Amino acid sequence: FVLRNKFLMSKKSRNEKMSDYVIRLTALSHDLKSAGAEVKDPDFILTLVNGTHDEFGAYVSAVCGKKKVDEIVKADIISQLIKEDD
């Protein structure tokens, strides 16, 4: 419960690089998998997007548009957010 909550409530701080935030989320998802609670790509994407909303809200809205979360490729959104952060 604690790990899952920590993952779901993760937020990128303003001074944190997007790549570091992704690394942190990935490590938490590996910890959850080790504990028997695998994080599916849609949940990872939603946590990633929700954790960056203040800083990247307009960009995320433009990239994701009206797509369903199942239509978004995890690797694509990660690389686009990292590129936007540079």
SVG drawing of the C-alpha trace seen along z (x, -y; Angstrom):
<svg xmlns="http://www.w3.org/2000/svg" viewBox="-11 -25 29 36">
<polyline fill="none" stroke="black" stroke-width="0.4" points="0.0,0.0 2.7,-2.5 4.7,-1.8 1.7,-2.0 0.6,-5.3 4.1,-6.7 4.1,-5.8 0.6,-7.1 1.2,-10.4 4.6,-11.1 5.2,-14.6 8.0,-16.1 9.6,-19.0 10.3,-22.2 14.0,-21.8 14.0,-18.1 15.0,-17.0 12.3,-15.1 14.8,-12.3 15.4,-12.0 11.7,-12.0 11.2,-9.1 14.1,-7.2 12.5,-7.7 9.1,-6.5 10.7,-3.5 12.5,-2.6 9.2,-2.8 7.5,-0.6 10.3,2.0 9.9,2.0 6.1,2.5 6.7,5.4 9.1,7.0 6.3,6.7 3.9,8.4 2.0,5.4 3.1,4.8 2.5,1.3 0.9,1.5 1.9,-1.1 -1.4,-3.0 -1.0,-3.5 2.7,-4.6 1.6,-7.1 -1.2,-8.5 1.1,-8.9 3.8,-10.5 1.4,-12.9 -0.4,-13.8 3.0,-14.4 4.1,-16.9 0.8,-18.6 1.6,-22.0 4.8,-22.4 3.9,-20.6 0.1,-20.7 -0.3,-22.5 2.3,-20.3 0.8,-17.1 -2.7,-18.2 -1.3,-18.9 0.6,-15.6 -2.1,-13.4 -5.0,-15.3 -8.2,-13.2 -6.3,-9.9 -7.2,-7.2 -4.4,-6.3 -4.2,-2.8 -3.4,-4.5 -0.3,-6.3 3.0,-4.6 4.9,-4.8 8.3,-5.2 7.0,-7.9 5.5,-10.1 8.7,-9.7 11.0,-10.7 8.8,-13.6 8.6,-14.9 12.4,-14.6 13.0,-16.4 10.5,-19.2 12.4,-19.5 15.8,-20.2"/>
</svg>
